[in-house]
């Protein structure tokens, strides 16, 4: 690939200080899958009894690793577990070779870690259509297992990066019955982001005791308003994987009625989702699109994603142009119910259109000044009902073309 892109202007100041999660250890290694001179493989080993839940891309061309994880999620086991991730090669659209690579890696990891093969979960991210040199990964398993440490989650976050410009992490601590439960997660993603469950991988860990069906139900529900509400470029990856592991090491049980834990898990998921958008390839603006007054929540989401995915809307944002006509266009093409004569649009606090026409008090100079901000809110009210949705996106700049015109991970 070309030169490494500069740090996103929307990046956080530093990697966060994440809470320690008892029952999980991390290690990284330089396997040379594609990159030279950097860690490109991450291993997380989880305590016996860990519950695993997940959400995955619904792409019809999803990778062998995704299919393998989908088969294993939900299988009951009291054994430990492991997550093994490589960057540089997606092992997608590689046919039987891809299946063989996943089997070779999971079999070797199971042997090295003394775990059932059904408890080895793998992910691969990077270029599509090239066979995975899995022998380079399996050759590092002894090194990885020897270097496992409970405080290496930041290194793990860096090892799974491809075109990312910064490592992504988030965590929180929740008090349940006077005792602390911890959640910490990492993510990678910068381009090919429009999850349908972007290349997006997410791994979240908690020391809570949670039955697998309860954890899976939580992850499925929270995914709808977090990772499935972001988009960078409207392209759904073949490799999107979200895995959530509950080690149970705290001894504190969480049930489907634990509202505080659900809120904490959503906080971590949403923070990681926002960081993915903030690291969107070539991005200079972070944009919230809020839709109210739709005929239904589903319609609101359809409208919001139509706005967030529109190249014309996104390039106008990049050019700091308050071109509200492009918002009207995106709503009209979405396919969800809309009425021209009940439509109102805001850029931040500035109402630019109402009742199907430009607001008589609209001042384009004020709107142009607002569009210079790094963080923007576009709000639309359809005037049709009570449906609402919020999604997040970024602008579309020439930097996106620079990164993707010659992308080979």
Backbone torsions as a table, in degrees:
resi	resn	phi	psi	omega
1	UNK	NA	172.5	-179.3
2	UNK	-74.7	-166.9	-178.6
3	UNK	-61.9	147.9	179.3
4	UNK	-61.7	129.7	-178.6
5	UNK	-66.5	153.8	179.3
6	UNK	-67.9	161.3	178.6
7	UNK	-56.7	133.7	178.7
8	UNK	-57.0	135.9	176.0
9	UNK	-66.5	-11.9	179.2
10	UNK	-97.9	6.4	-176.4
11	UNK	-69.6	149.1	173.5
12	UNK	-68.1	164.0	-177.0
13	UNK	-64.1	-31.9	-177.9
14	UNK	-163.2	168.2	174.1
15	UNK	-68.7	136.2	-174.7
16	UNK	-71.3	158.1	174.0
17	UNK	-84.4	101.0	-172.1
18	UNK	-88.0	148.5	177.1
19	UNK	-66.2	144.9	177.2
20	UNK	-71.0	133.8	178.1
21	UNK	-108.6	105.9	178.2
22	UNK	-62.3	138.7	177.8
23	UNK	97.1	5.5	176.0
24	UNK	-138.3	137.1	176.9
25	UNK	-128.8	151.1	-174.2
26	UNK	-125.7	153.5	172.0
27	UNK	-153.2	152.7	176.5
28	UNK	-132.4	161.0	179.7
29	UNK	-153.4	160.2	174.0
30	UNK	-96.6	98.8	-178.8
31	UNK	-94.0	-15.6	-179.1
32	UNK	67.9	32.6	177.8
33	UNK	-55.9	-45.4	171.8
34	UNK	-144.1	-40.4	-178.0
35	UNK	-82.0	150.2	177.1
36	UNK	-114.9	138.7	174.5
37	UNK	74.9	22.9	176.5
38	UNK	-150.5	154.5	176.9
39	UNK	-65.6	129.7	-179.5
40	UNK	-134.3	8.8	175.3
41	UNK	-133.7	135.7	178.7
42	UNK	-125.1	136.2	176.0
43	UNK	-123.3	130.7	170.7
44	UNK	-121.2	125.3	180.0
45	UNK	-111.4	131.1	-171.0
46	UNK	-114.9	148.4	-173.9
47	UNK	-66.6	156.4	173.8
48	UNK	-54.9	142.2	179.3
49	UNK	88.2	-1.9	-179.8
50	UNK	-62.1	132.2	174.4
51	UNK	-91.1	135.9	-178.4
52	UNK	-118.2	130.8	174.5
53	UNK	-129.9	162.4	-177.6
54	UNK	-161.8	165.6	170.8
55	UNK	-139.5	143.6	-170.2
56	UNK	-138.7	158.4	176.0
57	UNK	-55.6	144.8	174.0
58	UNK	-101.4	15.3	175.0
59	UNK	-53.9	138.9	177.0
60	UNK	-71.5	-12.5	179.9
61	UNK	-115.1	33.9	-177.6
62	UNK	-64.1	155.8	-170.8
63	UNK	-75.0	167.3	177.9
64	UNK	-62.7	-36.9	179.5
65	UNK	-64.6	-41.5	178.3
66	UNK	-62.3	-47.2	179.9
67	UNK	-60.5	-39.3	179.6
68	UNK	-65.9	-43.7	178.4
69	UNK	-63.7	-40.3	179.5
70	UNK	-61.4	-36.8	178.3
71	UNK	-66.8	-31.1	-172.7
72	UNK	-91.1	-28.9	-179.0
73	UNK	-60.6	132.2	178.2
74	UNK	95.3	-13.1	175.8
75	UNK	-71.7	127.3	-177.3
76	UNK	-74.7	135.4	175.9
77	UNK	-161.9	141.8	175.4
78	UNK	-94.5	0.0	-179.2
79	UNK	-75.0	167.6	172.6
80	UNK	-68.4	-173.8	-179.0
81	UNK	-151.9	168.4	178.0
82	UNK	-147.9	147.7	174.1
83	UNK	-119.3	124.9	-178.1
84	UNK	-124.7	121.5	-172.9
85	UNK	-127.7	136.7	171.2
86	UNK	-121.0	148.1	172.5
87	UNK	-109.9	162.9	178.0
88	UNK	101.4	-22.3	-178.5
89	UNK	-151.6	123.0	-175.1
90	UNK	-81.5	-13.1	-174.7
91	UNK	47.5	42.7	179.3
92	UNK	-118.5	146.5	-175.2
93	UNK	56.6	44.7	178.4
94	UNK	-120.7	10.6	171.5
95	UNK	55.4	-139.8	-178.5
96	UNK	-63.3	-28.8	177.1
97	UNK	-61.6	-38.7	179.0
98	UNK	-65.6	-43.8	177.3
99	UNK	-60.7	-42.6	-179.8
100	UNK	-64.7	-37.5	178.9
101	UNK	-65.5	-43.3	178.3
102	UNK	-61.3	-44.2	179.7
103	UNK	-63.5	-42.4	179.9
104	UNK	-61.4	-42.9	-179.0
105	UNK	-69.5	-46.1	-177.6
106	UNK	-68.2	-38.2	177.3
107	UNK	-64.1	-44.5	-178.8
108	UNK	-67.0	-39.8	179.1
109	UNK	-67.4	-39.9	178.2
110	UNK	-60.4	-42.3	179.2
111	UNK	-67.2	-44.7	-177.2
112	UNK	-66.9	-32.4	-175.0
113	UNK	-103.3	-0.5	-179.8
114	UNK	56.7	50.4	179.2
115	UNK	-126.3	156.1	172.5
116	UNK	-64.6	143.9	179.2
117	UNK	-60.4	-28.5	179.7
118	UNK	-69.9	-8.1	179.4
119	UNK	-108.9	14.9	175.2
120	UNK	-105.0	118.5	-178.4
121	UNK	-112.6	124.5	-177.7
122	UNK	-118.0	154.6	172.4
123	UNK	-139.6	149.3	175.6
124	UNK	-135.4	139.5	-179.7
125	UNK	-140.5	142.6	-178.4
126	UNK	145.2	-145.0	-175.7
127	UNK	-72.6	144.1	-178.6
128	UNK	-95.4	143.8	169.7
129	UNK	93.9	6.5	177.2
130	UNK	-115.6	135.9	179.0
131	UNK	-56.9	140.3	178.3
132	UNK	-78.4	123.4	175.3
133	UNK	-76.5	71.8	-170.1
134	UNK	-63.9	-22.3	179.1
135	UNK	-63.3	-27.9	177.8
136	UNK	-69.6	-29.6	177.9
137	UNK	-78.1	-49.1	-178.1
138	UNK	-63.4	-28.4	178.8
139	UNK	-67.4	-16.8	-177.7
140	UNK	-100.4	1.4	-174.2
141	UNK	-64.9	-39.4	178.3
142	UNK	-63.3	-42.8	178.5
143	UNK	-63.0	-44.3	180.0
144	UNK	-61.8	-47.9	-177.2
145	UNK	-66.2	-29.1	179.6
146	UNK	-76.1	-22.6	-174.3
147	UNK	-105.5	12.7	-178.9
148	UNK	-60.7	134.8	-178.9
149	UNK	-146.1	146.6	-177.5
150	UNK	-74.8	-13.3	-173.0
151	UNK	-113.4	27.0	-175.6
152	UNK	-110.6	28.2	-178.1
153	UNK	-68.4	-30.1	179.0
154	UNK	-67.3	-39.4	175.9
155	UNK	-64.8	-37.2	177.8
156	UNK	-62.0	-40.2	179.7
157	UNK	-64.2	-35.7	179.5
158	UNK	-73.5	-34.2	-174.8
159	UNK	-68.7	-22.4	-176.8
160	UNK	-95.1	4.8	-178.2
161	UNK	-75.9	147.1	168.7
162	UNK	-119.4	-94.8	177.9
163	UNK	-86.0	5.5	175.2
164	UNK	-55.9	145.3	175.5
165	UNK	-102.1	-9.6	174.6
166	UNK	-151.0	151.5	176.8
167	UNK	-75.1	144.6	-172.4
168	UNK	-116.8	126.6	178.2
169	UNK	-146.1	154.5	177.9
170	UNK	-156.9	149.4	179.1
171	UNK	-159.3	165.2	177.0
172	UNK	-158.6	164.5	175.7
173	UNK	-125.7	130.7	-179.2
174	UNK	-116.5	142.3	176.3
175	UNK	-99.5	123.0	178.4
176	UNK	-124.7	118.0	-178.4
177	UNK	52.1	41.9	176.0
178	UNK	78.8	4.7	-179.8
179	UNK	-122.1	150.3	-175.7
180	UNK	-88.8	135.6	170.9
181	UNK	-119.4	137.2	-173.9
182	UNK	-113.3	146.8	175.4
183	UNK	-134.6	133.5	175.9
184	UNK	-144.6	142.1	-178.8
185	UNK	-146.4	159.8	176.0
186	UNK	-131.6	159.0	-179.5
187	UNK	-150.3	157.9	167.9
188	UNK	-133.8	147.4	178.4
189	UNK	162.2	138.7	-178.5
190	UNK	-151.6	-41.9	177.1
191	UNK	-133.1	171.7	-172.4
192	UNK	55.1	52.7	-173.9
193	UNK	-118.2	104.9	166.9
194	UNK	-163.1	72.6	-172.1
195	UNK	-54.6	142.8	175.0
196	UNK	-127.6	67.3	177.5
197	UNK	-125.9	NA	NA
198	UNK	NA	NA	NA
199	UNK	NA	121.0	-173.4
200	UNK	-127.1	127.6	174.0
201	UNK	-125.7	137.9	-178.8
202	UNK	-139.4	133.7	178.5
203	UNK	-132.9	120.5	-176.7
204	UNK	-123.4	139.4	-174.7
205	UNK	-129.5	140.7	174.6
206	UNK	-140.0	151.3	177.9
207	UNK	-94.3	9.8	178.2
208	UNK	-71.5	156.0	170.9
209	UNK	-92.1	115.6	-178.2
210	UNK	-139.5	128.6	174.8
211	UNK	-64.5	141.6	-174.2
212	UNK	-55.7	-44.7	179.8
213	UNK	-61.5	-35.8	178.7
214	UNK	-67.9	-45.4	178.8
215	UNK	-61.6	-42.7	-179.8
216	UNK	-63.3	-41.1	178.9
217	UNK	-62.0	-41.7	178.1
218	UNK	-62.2	-48.4	-177.0
219	UNK	-62.2	-44.0	180.0
220	UNK	-61.4	-44.6	-178.4
221	UNK	-67.3	-46.2	-175.8
222	UNK	-71.5	-27.6	179.2
223	UNK	-61.2	-31.2	-176.2
224	UNK	-63.5	-31.8	-176.4
225	UNK	-109.5	10.9	178.7
226	UNK	-124.4	-88.9	-175.2
227	UNK	-66.4	-28.7	178.0
228	UNK	-84.8	10.9	176.7
229	UNK	-121.7	24.2	175.0
230	UNK	-123.6	153.6	174.3
231	UNK	-155.4	138.3	172.5
232	UNK	-105.3	-46.2	-172.1
233	UNK	-142.2	9.9	176.9
234	UNK	74.9	4.4	-176.6
235	UNK	-100.9	121.0	-178.7
236	UNK	-86.3	125.8	-176.1
237	UNK	-71.0	156.4	172.6
238	UNK	-79.5	-7.5	-167.4
239	UNK	-123.7	1.9	-176.2
240	UNK	-51.6	126.2	-179.3
241	UNK	-143.0	129.0	170.8
242	UNK	-120.9	118.8	176.3
243	UNK	-119.6	132.9	177.2
244	UNK	-122.7	125.9	-176.0
245	UNK	-118.1	127.2	176.3
246	UNK	-110.2	106.8	-174.1
247	UNK	-75.1	-25.7	-178.0
248	UNK	77.2	4.8	-172.8
249	UNK	-66.8	-22.5	179.7
250	UNK	-76.5	-20.9	-177.0
251	UNK	78.2	2.7	-177.5
252	UNK	-96.8	119.6	-174.7
253	UNK	-85.4	137.2	176.5
254	UNK	-116.4	134.4	178.8
255	UNK	-117.7	179.6	180.0
256	UNK	-71.2	-3.9	176.5
257	UNK	-101.0	4.7	-177.9
258	UNK	-83.6	84.1	-174.8
259	UNK	-62.6	-38.9	-179.0
260	UNK	-63.0	-39.7	178.7
261	UNK	-68.0	-42.7	177.8
262	UNK	-57.7	-42.0	179.8
263	UNK	-65.2	-39.9	179.1
264	UNK	-67.2	-41.9	178.1
265	UNK	-64.8	-40.7	177.6
266	UNK	-63.8	-38.8	178.6
267	UNK	-58.2	-45.9	179.9
268	UNK	-66.7	-44.9	-179.8
269	UNK	-61.8	-43.8	-177.9
270	UNK	-69.1	-39.1	178.0
271	UNK	-61.3	-45.5	178.3
272	UNK	-64.2	-40.0	178.0
273	UNK	-61.2	-44.0	178.5
274	UNK	-63.6	-38.2	178.8
275	UNK	-63.7	-36.3	176.7
276	UNK	-60.5	-44.3	178.8
277	UNK	-65.8	-40.8	180.0
278	UNK	-63.8	-21.1	177.6
279	UNK	-103.9	17.4	178.0
280	UNK	-54.4	139.9	-174.5
281	UNK	-57.1	118.6	179.3
282	UNK	77.5	5.1	-172.6
283	UNK	-69.5	142.3	172.5
284	UNK	-127.2	-8.6	-178.7
285	UNK	-132.0	138.5	173.1
286	UNK	-105.4	125.3	-168.9
287	UNK	-126.8	127.3	171.1
288	UNK	-99.5	129.9	176.1
289	UNK	-112.4	115.8	-177.5
290	UNK	-114.0	130.0	179.3
291	UNK	-123.5	128.6	174.3
292	UNK	-127.1	171.0	174.6
293	UNK	70.9	17.0	179.4
294	UNK	-80.7	165.6	179.5
295	UNK	-66.5	-25.5	178.2
296	UNK	-158.7	165.7	175.6
297	UNK	-61.7	-38.3	179.7
298	UNK	-62.7	-42.5	177.0
299	UNK	-63.3	-40.7	179.5
300	UNK	-60.7	-42.6	179.2
301	UNK	-64.8	-40.8	178.8
302	UNK	-60.8	-46.1	178.5
303	UNK	-62.8	-45.0	-177.5
304	UNK	-61.7	-42.0	-179.8
305	UNK	-71.3	-31.5	176.3
306	UNK	-63.2	-40.8	176.7
307	UNK	-67.0	-48.5	-174.7
308	UNK	-66.0	-27.8	-177.5
309	UNK	-94.8	-8.1	-175.5
310	UNK	-68.8	120.1	176.8
311	UNK	-59.5	-33.7	179.6
312	UNK	-69.4	-40.4	176.0
313	UNK	-64.1	-45.9	-174.4
314	UNK	-68.1	-35.7	177.6
315	UNK	-73.8	-32.9	174.2
316	UNK	-62.8	-40.1	177.2
317	UNK	-63.4	-42.3	178.5
318	UNK	-61.0	-37.3	179.7
319	UNK	-86.0	4.1	178.2
320	UNK	58.0	38.7	-177.7
321	UNK	-106.2	118.1	179.7
322	UNK	-78.5	63.4	-175.2
323	UNK	-88.0	83.6	-175.5
324	UNK	-69.9	-17.1	175.9
325	UNK	-60.9	-30.2	178.3
326	UNK	-71.6	-29.2	173.8
327	UNK	-65.7	-45.1	177.9
328	UNK	-57.9	-45.1	178.7
329	UNK	-58.1	-46.5	-176.6
330	UNK	-64.2	-39.4	177.4
331	UNK	-64.3	-44.0	-177.8
332	UNK	-63.7	-30.6	-176.5
333	UNK	-91.8	-8.4	-168.9
334	UNK	-64.3	-29.6	-176.5
335	UNK	96.6	-15.4	175.8
336	UNK	-84.6	163.4	-174.6
337	UNK	-66.0	134.3	176.8
338	UNK	-151.7	155.3	177.1
339	UNK	-132.5	118.3	-177.5
340	UNK	-52.6	-39.1	-169.9
341	UNK	-86.0	0.0	175.8
342	UNK	-116.4	8.0	-171.5
343	UNK	-86.3	134.3	173.7
344	UNK	-130.5	146.6	-175.1
345	UNK	-136.9	138.0	175.7
346	UNK	-125.5	144.0	161.6
347	UNK	-107.5	106.0	-173.3
348	UNK	62.1	-127.4	-179.9
349	UNK	-88.0	-1.1	-173.6
350	UNK	-94.1	114.5	176.6
351	UNK	-82.2	119.3	-176.3
352	UNK	-100.5	-22.8	-179.6
353	UNK	-150.3	147.5	175.9
354	UNK	-151.7	148.2	176.6
355	UNK	51.7	39.3	174.5
356	UNK	76.9	18.9	-177.6
357	UNK	-155.6	160.3	178.9
358	UNK	-59.8	138.9	178.5
359	UNK	-65.1	130.6	-177.8
360	UNK	-62.2	-21.5	179.6
361	UNK	-95.8	5.3	-176.7
362	UNK	-67.6	133.3	176.6
363	UNK	-121.4	110.1	-175.8
364	UNK	-63.2	-28.3	178.1
365	UNK	-63.7	-40.5	177.3
366	UNK	-63.7	-43.3	180.0
367	UNK	-65.6	-39.9	178.9
368	UNK	-63.6	-37.9	177.3
369	UNK	-66.1	-40.7	178.4
370	UNK	-62.0	-39.0	-176.1
371	UNK	-67.0	-11.0	177.9
372	UNK	-77.8	-12.1	-179.9
373	UNK	-69.8	152.8	178.0
374	UNK	-75.1	-28.9	-178.6
375	UNK	-117.6	123.2	-172.4
376	UNK	-125.7	153.3	173.4
377	UNK	-126.4	125.6	171.5
378	UNK	-108.8	122.8	-178.6
379	UNK	-120.6	134.4	178.5
380	UNK	-126.6	131.8	170.4
381	UNK	-116.8	123.6	-174.7
382	UNK	-86.4	-16.7	177.5
383	UNK	67.0	28.3	-175.0
384	UNK	-117.0	-23.4	-174.6
385	UNK	-178.4	-153.9	-175.5
386	UNK	-106.7	10.4	-177.7
387	UNK	-72.7	137.0	-179.5
388	UNK	-135.7	157.0	174.4
389	UNK	-163.1	151.2	174.0
390	UNK	-133.2	130.0	175.1
391	UNK	-132.7	167.6	-176.3
392	UNK	-131.8	140.9	-178.9
393	UNK	-147.7	-173.7	177.1
394	UNK	-136.6	175.6	178.1
395	UNK	-79.8	171.2	179.6
396	UNK	-118.9	112.0	-176.0
397	UNK	-116.9	174.3	176.5
398	UNK	-64.5	-22.1	177.3
399	UNK	-59.8	-33.0	177.5
400	UNK	-62.9	-42.1	178.5
401	UNK	-65.9	-43.4	-179.1
402	UNK	-57.3	-40.4	-177.6
403	UNK	-73.1	-41.3	-169.9
404	UNK	-93.6	-15.1	-178.4
405	UNK	-64.6	-28.8	180.0
406	UNK	-128.3	29.8	-174.7
407	UNK	-70.7	122.0	168.1
408	UNK	-136.0	33.1	179.0
409	UNK	57.7	NA	NA
